[in-house]
Amino acid sequence: METASVFERYAARYDAWYEGPVGRGAYRSEVRALAPLLTRCPPPYLEIGVGSGRFAQALGVGFGIDPAREPLRMAAARGIRVAQAVGERLPFRDSAFGGVLLVVTLCFVEDPLGVLREAHRVLRADGGLVLGMILAESPWAAHYQEKGRQGHPFYSIARFYSRQDLDAWLEQAGFQVVEYRSTLFQAPDAPEIREEEARPGFDPKAGFTGILARRVEGVG
């Protein structure tokens, strides 16, 4: 897979971004947006596209999958129980988790709907799906798309989807959105990003949107 090979090759660069002047504030803001959503879900938790494990570690997620080996080694070093796998084919039994987390993962998968259907399968009936998204309506998506056109290794392979796209996939996969939290209202090209408190609700001007969705009985 092209995506896995990119993250394999640039794993150290990816992880180091979170310590930089932009990544540090963005990451902390995103964690603050996601944490209240995930705590509404019963453990245990799984992160699909766990990468180097920074979000899983910060949010108390015990399990993670990713197709790229080098980021998985970093996640394991952060205390996450990891498996090499893709989101379209999760190596877990039905109803194994109370919460499933995806942070900017749908941008990089082959089949977003397939991933959401697998998340539905491994979730308990009382569980919840938590998504962290850079939606196409966001000025941050436009910024990253431009960086992709300039040859950035990650953003050149990323695809940004609209809220309408996501809502349609969630409905088809058997989910209903129950809560949004929005953050990163600073300019994406600022030399430094400061940590922000998330605002309730959906705002297309936000750089990052946290979403909590629940299973719909009899659907999926």
KEKE-3310 file (N, C-alpha, C; in steps of 0.2 Angstrom, whole numbers, plus 5000, padded with zeros to 4 digits):
npx = (5004:5003:5000:5004:5018:5023:5021:5028:5041:5043:5041:5048:5049:5035:5031:5039:5034:5024:5030:5034:5032:5020:5013:5013:5004:4992:4990:4988:4976:4968:4967:4960:4948:4944:4944:4933:4923:4927:4927:4913:4911:4911:4925:4934:4945:4949:4960:4960:4971:4982:4995:5010:5005:5003:4990:4982:4989:4988:4974:4970:4968:4969:4972:4978:4978:4987:4993:5007:5023:5034:5029:5020:5029:5033:5021:5019:5030:5025:5016:5005:4995:4997:4993:4997:4988:4974:4961:4950:4949:4948:4957:4948:4936:4918:4909:4919:4924:4921:4923:4928:4941:4946:4958:4960:4961:4953:4956:4966:4964:4959:4946:4934:4920:4920:4929:4922:4911:4917:4922:4909:4906:4915:4911:4902:4885:4881:4892:4903:4908:4922:4927:4941:4942:4948:4939:4933:4927:4935:4947:4959:4960:4961:4973:4981:4979:4985:4998:5000:5000:5011:5020:5021:5025:5015:5002:5001:4995:4983:4966:4952:4937:4920:4908:4895:4898:4904:4893:4884:4891:4892:4879:4876:4884:4878:4878:4874:4876:4879:4885:4896:4912:4922:4938:4954:4954:4963:4974:4980:4992:5000:5015:5016:5005:4994:4987:4970:4954:4940:4925:4908:4898:4896:4907:4911:4922:4932:4948:4948:4938:4929:4920:4906:4898:4884:4879:4866:4852:4849:4854:4868)
npy = (4994:5011:5021:5016:5013:5026:5032:5023:5026:5039:5040:5045:5058:5061:5059:5068:5080:5083:5089:5101:5119:5121:5109:5105:5114:5111:5098:5096:5104:5096:5084:5089:5092:5079:5071:5073:5067:5053:5049:5047:5035:5017:5008:4994:5003:5005:5011:5015:5016:5020:5025:5033:5032:5043:5050:5039:5036:5048:5048:5037:5025:5008:4999:4997:4998:4998:4999:5001:4997:5003:5015:5008:5002:5013:5016:5005:5007:5017:5011:5005:4991:4983:4979:4974:4979:4983:4995:4991:4978:4972:4963:4958:4951:4952:4965:4969:4980:4995:5008:5016:5024:5036:5046:5058:5048:5043:5050:5044:5030:5016:5013:5021:5019:5006:5005:5011:5002:4991:4996:4998:4984:4979:4986:4987:4986:4997:5005:5018:5028:5038:5051:5061:5074:5083:5092:5094:5107:5115:5128:5123:5111:5116:5122:5111:5104:5112:5111:5098:5098:5104:5094:5088:5074:5067:5075:5074:5062:5062:5063:5074:5075:5080:5086:5082:5070:5062:5061:5054:5041:5037:5035:5025:5015:5012:5021:5036:5053:5061:5071:5085:5093:5107:5114:5123:5137:5146:5153:5142:5143:5149:5153:5148:5138:5140:5132:5127:5129:5118:5121:5118:5109:5110:5118:5126:5133:5129:5121:5108:5094:5086:5071:5062:5047:5036:5019:5013:5005:4989:4992:4992)
npz = (5000:4996:5005:5017:5015:5014:5027:5033:5029:5033:5046:5058:5055:5054:5068:5075:5071:5080:5091:5087:5083:5077:5077:5091:5098:5090:5092:5106:5106:5099:5106:5117:5112:5108:5120:5129:5122:5119:5132:5135:5130:5134:5140:5134:5123:5105:5093:5076:5064:5072:5071:5078:5091:5099:5101:5106:5118:5125:5127:5133:5126:5124:5114:5097:5079:5064:5047:5045:5050:5057:5063:5072:5080:5088:5094:5102:5111:5118:5126:5120:5115:5100:5083:5067:5054:5043:5042:5035:5037:5052:5065:5075:5086:5084:5093:5102:5108:5117:5113:5098:5090:5078:5071:5060:5051:5041:5030:5024:5020:5010:5008:5015:5019:5021:5032:5042:5043:5048:5060:5066:5067:5077:5088:5104:5108:5116:5113:5106:5092:5089:5080:5073:5063:5048:5039:5023:5021:5029:5032:5035:5028:5014:5015:5018:5006:4997:5001:4998:4984:4982:4984:4997:5007:5015:5014:5000:4997:5004:5006:5007:5015:5014:5026:5022:5014:5025:5034:5026:5024:5037:5040:5031:5037:5049:5059:5070:5071:5087:5093:5091:5092:5090:5085:5083:5077:5072:5060:5048:5042:5052:5061:5073:5083:5096:5110:5111:5118:5115:5105:5107:5095:5077:5066:5051:5050:5058:5061:5065:5068:5081:5083:5089:5087:5088:5087:5077:5080:5073:5061:5049)
capx = (5000:5006:5000:5008:5025:5024:5021:5034:5047:5043:5038:5051:5046:5028:5031:5042:5029:5020:5034:5036:5028:5013:5011:5012:4997:4987:4989:4985:4969:4964:4966:4955:4942:4942:4944:4926:4919:4928:4925:4906:4910:4914:4931:4940:4945:4953:4961:4961:4976:4985:5001:5015:5002:5002:4983:4980:4992:4985:4967:4969:4966:4974:4973:4979:4980:4990:4997:5014:5027:5038:5024:5018:5034:5033:5015:5021:5034:5021:5012:4999:4995:4996:4993:4998:4981:4971:4954:4944:4949:4950:4958:4945:4929:4912:4907:4925:4926:4916:4925:4933:4944:4949:4960:4962:4963:4949:4959:4972:4962:4957:4938:4931:4914:4922:4932:4917:4907:4921:4921:4902:4906:4918:4908:4897:4879:4881:4898:4903:4913:4924:4931:4944:4942:4949:4934:4934:4925:4939:4952:4965:4960:4963:4980:4985:4979:4990:5005:5000:5001:5018:5024:5022:5024:5008:4996:5000:4991:4977:4959:4948:4930:4915:4903:4890:4901:4905:4886:4881:4895:4890:4872:4876:4888:4874:4879:4870:4880:4876:4889:4902:4916:4926:4944:4958:4951:4969:4976:4984:4999:5003:5021:5015:4998:4993:4982:4963:4948:4935:4919:4903:4894:4900:4909:4915:4928:4937:4953:4948:4931:4928:4913:4904:4892:4882:4876:4859:4850:4847:4857:4875)
capy = (5000:5017:5025:5013:5014:5033:5032:5018:5029:5045:5039:5049:5065:5062:5059:5074:5086:5085:5093:5107:5125:5121:5102:5104:5117:5108:5091:5097:5106:5091:5080:5092:5091:5072:5067:5072:5062:5046:5047:5045:5028:5012:5005:4996:5007:5004:5016:5013:5021:5022:5028:5032:5031:5049:5051:5033:5037:5054:5047:5031:5020:5002:4995:5001:4995:5002:4995:5003:4994:5008:5019:5003:5001:5019:5016:5000:5010:5021:5007:5003:4985:4985:4974:4977:4977:4988:4996:4987:4971:4972:4956:4957:4948:4956:4968:4968:4987:5000:5014:5016:5031:5037:5053:5059:5041:5042:5054:5040:5023:5015:5012:5024:5016:4999:5005:5013:4996:4987:4999:4996:4977:4978:4990:4985:4990:5003:5009:5024:5029:5045:5053:5067:5075:5089:5091:5098:5114:5119:5131:5119:5106:5119:5123:5105:5102:5115:5108:5091:5099:5105:5088:5085:5067:5065:5078:5073:5056:5063:5065:5077:5074:5085:5084:5078:5064:5059:5059:5048:5035:5035:5032:5018:5010:5011:5026:5042:5058:5064:5077:5088:5098:5111:5118:5126:5142:5150:5152:5136:5145:5153:5150:5144:5137:5139:5127:5130:5125:5116:5124:5114:5110:5110:5125:5124:5137:5125:5117:5101:5093:5080:5069:5056:5044:5030:5014:5013:4998:4985:4995:4991)
capz = (5000:4995:5011:5023:5013:5015:5034:5035:5027:5036:5053:5063:5053:5057:5075:5077:5070:5086:5095:5084:5085:5075:5079:5098:5100:5087:5095:5112:5105:5096:5112:5121:5108:5108:5126:5132:5117:5121:5139:5135:5128:5139:5138:5131:5117:5100:5088:5070:5062:5078:5070:5083:5097:5103:5103:5110:5124:5128:5128:5137:5122:5125:5108:5091:5073:5058:5042:5044:5055:5061:5068:5077:5085:5092:5098:5107:5116:5122:5130:5117:5112:5093:5078:5060:5050:5040:5045:5032:5040:5059:5068:5082:5086:5085:5099:5106:5111:5119:5109:5093:5088:5071:5071:5053:5047:5034:5024:5021:5019:5003:5008:5021:5021:5024:5038:5046:5044:5052:5067:5068:5069:5083:5094:5107:5106:5119:5112:5102:5087:5089:5074:5073:5056:5045:5034:5017:5022:5033:5029:5035:5022:5008:5016:5017:4999:4993:5003:4994:4977:4982:4985:5004:5007:5018:5011:4993:4997:5008:5003:5012:5013:5017:5031:5019:5013:5031:5036:5021:5026:5044:5040:5028:5041:5055:5065:5070:5075:5093:5096:5088:5095:5085:5087:5079:5073:5070:5053:5047:5040:5057:5063:5079:5085:5103:5112:5111:5121:5109:5106:5106:5089:5071:5063:5045:5050:5062:5058:5067:5071:5084:5081:5092:5084:5091:5083:5076:5081:5067:5055:5048)
cpx = (5004:5006:5004:5016:5027:5025:5027:5041:5048:5041:5041:5049:5039:5028:5034:5038:5025:5024:5036:5031:5021:5010:5009:5005:4991:4985:4985:4977:4965:4962:4960:4948:4939:4940:4937:4921:4920:4926:4917:4905:4913:4920:4929:4940:4950:4954:4963:4965:4980:4992:5006:5012:5001:4995:4981:4983:4989:4977:4965:4966:4971:4976:4974:4981:4983:4993:5004:5018:5030:5034:5022:5023:5035:5027:5016:5025:5031:5015:5005:5000:4993:4996:4994:4992:4979:4964:4949:4944:4952:4951:4955:4938:4924:4911:4913:4926:4920:4917:4930:4935:4947:4951:4963:4964:4959:4952:4964:4970:4959:4949:4935:4925:4916:4925:4927:4912:4911:4921:4914:4902:4909:4916:4903:4891:4878:4888:4897:4909:4915:4929:4934:4945:4944:4945:4935:4932:4930:4945:4959:4965:4963:4971:4984:4985:4984:4997:5006:5002:5009:5023:5025:5020:5017:5002:4995:4996:4985:4971:4955:4941:4925:4911:4897:4892:4901:4898:4883:4885:4893:4883:4872:4879:4884:4876:4875:4875:4876:4879:4895:4905:4921:4932:4948:4955:4957:4970:4981:4991:5003:5010:5021:5008:4998:4987:4975:4959:4943:4929:4913:4900:4899:4901:4913:4922:4934:4941:4952:4941:4931:4921:4912:4898:4891:4879:4869:4856:4847:4849:4865:4877)
cpy = (5006:5021:5022:5014:5021:5034:5028:5022:5035:5045:5044:5056:5066:5063:5066:5080:5088:5088:5099:5113:5125:5114:5102:5107:5113:5102:5092:5100:5101:5086:5083:5092:5084:5069:5067:5067:5055:5044:5045:5038:5023:5009:4997:4999:5004:5010:5013:5018:5024:5026:5027:5032:5037:5050:5045:5034:5042:5052:5041:5025:5014:4998:4999:4996:5000:4997:4996:5001:4999:5012:5014:5002:5007:5018:5010:5002:5014:5017:5004:4996:4985:4979:4977:4974:4984:4989:4993:4980:4970:4965:4956:4954:4954:4959:4968:4974:4991:5007:5013:5023:5031:5044:5054:5053:5040:5045:5049:5032:5022:5015:5015:5021:5009:4999:5007:5007:4992:4990:4998:4989:4976:4982:4986:4989:4996:5007:5015:5025:5037:5046:5060:5069:5082:5089:5096:5105:5118:5122:5127:5114:5110:5120:5117:5102:5105:5113:5101:5092:5101:5100:5085:5078:5064:5068:5076:5066:5056:5065:5068:5077:5079:5082:5080:5071:5060:5056:5054:5042:5033:5032:5025:5013:5009:5015:5032:5047:5061:5070:5079:5093:5101:5114:5120:5131:5147:5148:5146:5137:5149:5150:5146:5143:5136:5135:5131:5126:5124:5119:5119:5115:5110:5117:5124:5128:5134:5121:5109:5100:5086:5078:5062:5053:5037:5025:5014:5006:4995:4988:4993:4984)
cpz = (5000:5002:5016:5021:5015:5023:5037:5034:5031:5043:5058:5061:5055:5064:5078:5076:5076:5092:5093:5086:5083:5078:5087:5100:5096:5090:5102:5111:5103:5102:5116:5118:5109:5115:5129:5128:5119:5128:5140:5132:5133:5136:5137:5124:5112:5095:5082:5066:5067:5077:5075:5090:5101:5105:5108:5117:5128:5130:5131:5133:5122:5119:5102:5085:5068:5053:5042:5050:5060:5065:5074:5082:5090:5097:5103:5112:5120:5126:5127:5114:5105:5089:5071:5056:5047:5042:5042:5034:5047:5061:5074:5081:5086:5092:5104:5110:5112:5115:5104:5091:5082:5071:5064:5049:5041:5028:5020:5019:5012:5003:5014:5024:5024:5031:5044:5048:5049:5060:5070:5071:5075:5089:5097:5106:5110:5118:5107:5098:5088:5084:5075:5065:5054:5039:5028:5017:5026:5030:5029:5030:5016:5009:5015:5010:4995:4995:4999:4987:4976:4983:4992:5004:5010:5015:5003:4992:5001:5004:5009:5010:5017:5022:5028:5017:5019:5033:5032:5023:5032:5044:5037:5033:5047:5060:5064:5074:5081:5095:5092:5092:5090:5088:5082:5074:5071:5063:5052:5045:5046:5059:5069:5081:5093:5104:5113:5115:5115:5111:5104:5099:5083:5068:5057:5046:5055:5058:5059:5070:5074:5084:5085:5089:5087:5086:5083:5076:5075:5061:5055:5047)
residu = (MET:GLU:THR:ALA:SER:VAL:PHE:GLU:ARG:TYR:ALA:ALA:ARG:TYR:ASP:ALA:TRP:TYR:GLU:GLY:PRO:VAL:GLY:ARG:GLY:ALA:TYR:ARG:SER:GLU:VAL:ARG:ALA:LEU:ALA:PRO:LEU:LEU:THR:ARG:CYS:PRO:PRO:PRO:TYR:LEU:GLU:ILE:GLY:VAL:GLY:SER:GLY:ARG:PHE:ALA:GLN:ALA:LEU:GLY:VAL:GLY:PHE:GLY:ILE:ASP:PRO:ALA:ARG:GLU:PRO:LEU:ARG:MET:ALA:ALA:ALA:ARG:GLY:ILE:ARG:VAL:ALA:GLN:ALA:VAL:GLY:GLU:ARG:LEU:PRO:PHE:ARG:ASP:SER:ALA:PHE:GLY:GLY:VAL:LEU:LEU:VAL:VAL:THR:LEU:CYS:PHE:VAL:GLU:ASP:PRO:LEU:GLY:VAL:LEU:ARG:GLU:ALA:HIS:ARG:VAL:LEU:ARG:ALA:ASP:GLY:GLY:LEU:VAL:LEU:GLY:MET:ILE:LEU:ALA:GLU:SER:PRO:TRP:ALA:ALA:HIS:TYR:GLN:GLU:LYS:GLY:ARG:GLN:GLY:HIS:PRO:PHE:TYR:SER:ILE:ALA:ARG:PHE:TYR:SER:ARG:GLN:ASP:LEU:ASP:ALA:TRP:LEU:GLU:GLN:ALA:GLY:PHE:GLN:VAL:VAL:GLU:TYR:ARG:SER:THR:LEU:PHE:GLN:ALA:PRO:ASP:ALA:PRO:GLU:ILE:ARG:GLU:GLU:GLU:ALA:ARG:PRO:GLY:PHE:ASP:PRO:LYS:ALA:GLY:PHE:THR:GLY:ILE:LEU:ALA:ARG:ARG:VAL:GLU:GLY:VAL:GLY)
# end
